[in-house]
């Protein structure tokens, strides 16, 4: 929604922008989103658009920033966010998890450590991939598959 509003020219009358937003809302409705969610999306997009417009007026950030705008600071911020993504002061997160596990009656040790995330270990390219049944399958370049049953 915000992208639709940002892609409309600033010299375009507001009524035309509203028309584009309404068209997008209809597409969301046809896709099955309920009225409450669509309302929240519009409210959030309008608020974000207003904030960006104010930041542009104050000179804090351009509405459509060029590629190299504030590049060094943005790169440093990106690196800082990656390093401090889940860290809390003096292992507070570790202690919270440890306490919750004890409250559940389990004796599991929690260790703060960098490495592969749980998501990465569980994530698969195709979660619904069927295992090979061992039977030979021939496609023959056509749409249907032929399976040899012995």
C-alpha positions as CSV (number, residue, x, y, z in Angstrom):
1,X,0.0,0.0,0.0
2,X,2.8,2.4,0.9
3,X,4.6,1.5,-2.3
4,X,1.4,2.4,-4.3
5,X,1.4,5.8,-2.6
6,X,5.1,6.4,-3.0
7,X,4.9,5.5,-6.8
8,X,2.3,8.2,-7.3
9,X,3.8,11.6,-8.3
10,X,3.6,14.4,-5.8
11,X,2.1,16.7,-8.4
12,X,-0.8,14.2,-8.9
13,X,-4.1,15.4,-7.3
14,X,-4.8,13.5,-4.1
15,X,-8.1,12.1,-5.5
16,X,-6.1,10.2,-8.1
17,X,-3.8,8.7,-5.4
18,X,-7.0,7.7,-3.4
19,X,-8.3,6.0,-6.6
20,X,-5.1,3.9,-6.8
21,X,-5.3,3.0,-3.1
22,X,-8.9,1.9,-3.6
23,X,-8.0,-0.2,-6.6
24,X,-5.3,-1.9,-4.4
25,X,-7.9,-2.4,-1.6
26,X,-10.2,-4.2,-4.1
27,X,-7.4,-6.5,-5.1
28,X,-6.8,-7.3,-1.4
29,X,-10.5,-7.9,-1.0
30,X,-10.6,-10.3,-4.0
31,X,-7.6,-12.1,-2.5
32,X,-9.6,-12.8,0.6
33,X,-8.3,-10.3,3.2
34,X,-11.0,-9.3,5.7
35,X,-12.2,-5.7,6.2
36,X,-10.5,-5.2,9.5
37,X,-7.1,-6.2,8.1
38,X,-7.5,-4.0,5.0
39,X,-8.4,-1.1,7.3
40,X,-5.2,-1.7,9.4
41,X,-3.1,-1.8,6.2
42,X,-4.5,1.5,5.0
43,X,-4.1,3.2,8.4
44,X,-0.5,2.0,8.6
45,X,0.4,3.1,5.1
46,X,-1.1,6.5,5.6
47,X,0.8,7.0,8.8
48,X,4.1,5.8,7.2
49,X,3.5,8.1,4.2
50,X,2.8,11.1,6.5
51,X,6.0,10.3,8.5
52,X,8.1,10.1,5.3
53,X,6.6,13.3,4.0
54,X,7.5,15.1,7.3
55,X,11.0,13.7,7.2
56,X,11.4,15.0,3.6
57,X,10.2,18.5,4.6
58,X,12.6,18.6,7.6
59,X,15.5,17.5,5.4
60,X,16.1,14.4,7.5
61,X,15.5,11.9,4.7
62,X,14.6,12.4,1.1
63,X,11.2,11.0,0.0
64,X,12.9,9.0,-2.8
65,X,16.5,8.6,-1.7
66,X,19.3,8.1,-4.2
67,X,21.3,4.9,-4.0
68,X,24.4,6.5,-2.4
69,X,22.5,8.7,0.1
70,X,24.0,8.4,3.6
71,X,25.6,5.2,2.5
72,X,28.3,4.9,5.2
73,X,25.9,5.4,8.1
74,X,23.4,3.0,6.6
75,X,26.1,0.3,6.1
76,X,27.3,0.8,9.7
77,X,23.7,0.6,11.0
78,X,23.1,-2.6,9.0
79,X,26.2,-4.3,10.5
80,X,25.2,-3.2,14.0
81,X,21.7,-4.6,13.6
82,X,23.1,-8.0,12.5
83,X,25.5,-8.2,15.5
84,X,23.0,-7.1,18.1
85,X,20.0,-8.8,16.8
86,X,19.2,-11.0,19.8
87,X,21.7,-9.9,22.4
88,X,20.5,-8.5,25.7
89,X,22.4,-7.0,28.6
90,X,24.3,-9.6,30.7
91,X,22.7,-12.7,29.2
92,X,19.2,-11.6,30.2
93,X,17.6,-13.6,27.4
94,X,19.5,-16.8,28.5
95,X,18.4,-16.4,32.1
96,X,14.7,-15.8,31.0
97,X,14.8,-19.0,28.9
98,X,16.5,-21.0,31.7
99,X,13.9,-19.8,34.3
100,X,11.0,-20.7,32.0
101,X,12.4,-24.2,31.3
102,X,12.9,-24.8,35.1
103,X,9.3,-23.7,35.7
104,X,8.1,-26.3,33.2
105,X,10.0,-29.0,35.2
106,X,12.8,-29.7,32.7
107,X,16.5,-29.8,33.3
108,X,17.9,-28.4,30.1
109,X,21.0,-26.2,29.9
110,X,20.7,-23.0,27.8
111,X,23.9,-21.6,26.2
112,X,24.3,-18.3,24.4
113,X,26.3,-19.0,21.4
114,X,26.7,-17.8,17.8
115,X,26.2,-20.3,15.1
116,X,23.4,-21.8,12.9
117,X,20.0,-20.7,13.9
118,X,17.2,-23.1,14.7
119,X,15.4,-21.8,11.6
120,X,18.4,-22.6,9.4
121,X,18.6,-26.2,10.8
122,X,14.9,-26.9,10.3
123,X,14.4,-25.0,7.1
124,X,14.3,-27.1,3.9
125,X,14.1,-26.0,0.3
126,X,11.0,-28.2,-0.4
127,X,9.2,-29.2,2.9
128,X,6.7,-31.4,0.9
129,X,9.3,-33.3,-1.1
130,X,8.4,-36.9,-1.5
131,X,11.0,-39.5,-0.7
132,X,12.1,-41.7,-3.6
133,X,10.0,-44.9,-3.6
134,X,12.6,-46.8,-5.6
135,X,10.4,-47.4,-8.6
136,X,11.6,-46.3,-12.0
137,X,9.8,-43.3,-13.4
138,X,9.7,-42.4,-17.1
139,X,8.4,-39.0,-18.3
140,X,9.1,-39.4,-22.0
141,X,9.0,-35.6,-22.5
142,X,5.2,-35.5,-22.0
143,X,3.0,-34.1,-19.3
144,X,2.1,-37.4,-17.6
145,X,4.5,-39.7,-15.7
146,X,4.7,-43.4,-16.3
147,X,5.7,-45.6,-13.3
148,X,6.9,-49.2,-13.8
149,X,5.1,-51.5,-11.4
150,X,6.7,-54.9,-11.1
